[in-house]
């Protein structure tokens, strides 16, 4: 997956632990324990990460609700900036 430099750096230095994506046809093939390659779109640097869990929802509002109920994120922490 190609990312802007900021989100890429956050994943690389592990300050960002979750990545939120719409569940489209391409991403529907992702399984738990898969390795995902993230690429910085400016520098083309890559980092590999392991999928440790998947949370599927119809939209971001429903995903936020599910993650808050499970205690995975706090309401105030689930914003477009954190995605």
C-alpha positions as CSV (number, residue, x, y, z in Angstrom):
1,X,0.0,0.0,0.0
2,X,1.3,3.4,-0.9
3,X,1.3,6.1,1.8
4,X,2.1,9.7,2.2
5,X,5.4,10.4,4.1
6,X,3.7,11.2,7.4
7,X,1.6,8.1,7.8
8,X,4.4,6.0,6.4
9,X,6.8,7.3,9.1
10,X,4.3,6.7,11.8
11,X,3.9,3.0,10.7
12,X,7.7,2.6,10.3
13,X,8.5,3.9,13.8
14,X,5.5,2.0,15.2
15,X,3.7,5.1,16.6
16,X,0.8,4.2,14.4
17,X,-0.5,0.7,15.2
18,X,-3.6,0.6,13.1
19,X,-4.4,1.4,9.5
20,X,-8.0,2.0,8.5
21,X,-9.0,1.1,4.9
22,X,-12.3,0.7,3.2
23,X,-13.1,-3.0,2.6
24,X,-13.0,-3.0,-1.2
25,X,-12.4,-5.9,-3.6
26,X,-8.6,-5.6,-3.5
27,X,-8.4,-5.4,0.3
28,X,-10.9,-8.2,0.8
29,X,-8.1,-10.6,0.1
30,X,-6.2,-9.5,3.2
31,X,-6.1,-12.2,5.9
32,X,-5.0,-12.2,9.5
33,X,-1.2,-12.8,9.7
34,X,-0.6,-11.6,6.1
35,X,2.4,-9.4,5.5
36,X,1.6,-6.0,4.0
37,X,4.2,-3.8,2.2
38,X,3.8,-0.1,2.9
39,X,5.6,2.2,0.5
40,X,6.4,5.9,1.0
41,X,5.1,7.6,-2.2
42,X,7.8,10.2,-2.1
43,X,11.0,8.2,-1.3
44,X,9.8,4.7,-2.4
45,X,11.1,3.4,0.9
46,X,9.3,0.2,2.0
47,X,8.4,-1.4,5.3
48,X,6.7,-4.7,5.9
49,X,4.2,-5.3,8.7
50,X,2.1,-8.2,9.8
51,X,-1.7,-8.1,10.0
52,X,-2.5,-9.0,13.6
53,X,-6.3,-8.4,13.4
54,X,-9.0,-7.3,11.0
55,X,-12.1,-5.3,11.9
56,X,-14.7,-5.1,9.1
57,X,-17.6,-2.7,9.0
58,X,-19.9,-1.2,6.3
59,X,-18.5,2.3,6.9
60,X,-16.1,4.3,9.2
61,X,-18.9,5.3,11.6
62,X,-19.8,1.7,12.3
63,X,-16.1,0.8,12.5
64,X,-15.6,3.5,15.1
65,X,-18.6,2.2,17.1
66,X,-17.2,-1.3,17.1
67,X,-13.7,-0.3,18.1
68,X,-14.9,1.9,20.9
69,X,-17.2,-0.8,22.3
70,X,-14.3,-3.3,22.3
71,X,-12.1,-0.7,24.0
72,X,-9.6,-0.7,21.2
73,X,-9.8,3.1,20.5
74,X,-11.4,6.0,22.4
75,X,-14.0,8.1,20.6
76,X,-11.7,11.2,20.6
77,X,-8.9,9.2,19.1
78,X,-10.8,8.0,16.0
79,X,-10.6,11.0,13.6
80,X,-9.7,11.4,10.0
81,X,-6.2,12.5,11.1
82,X,-5.6,9.2,12.9
83,X,-6.7,7.2,9.9
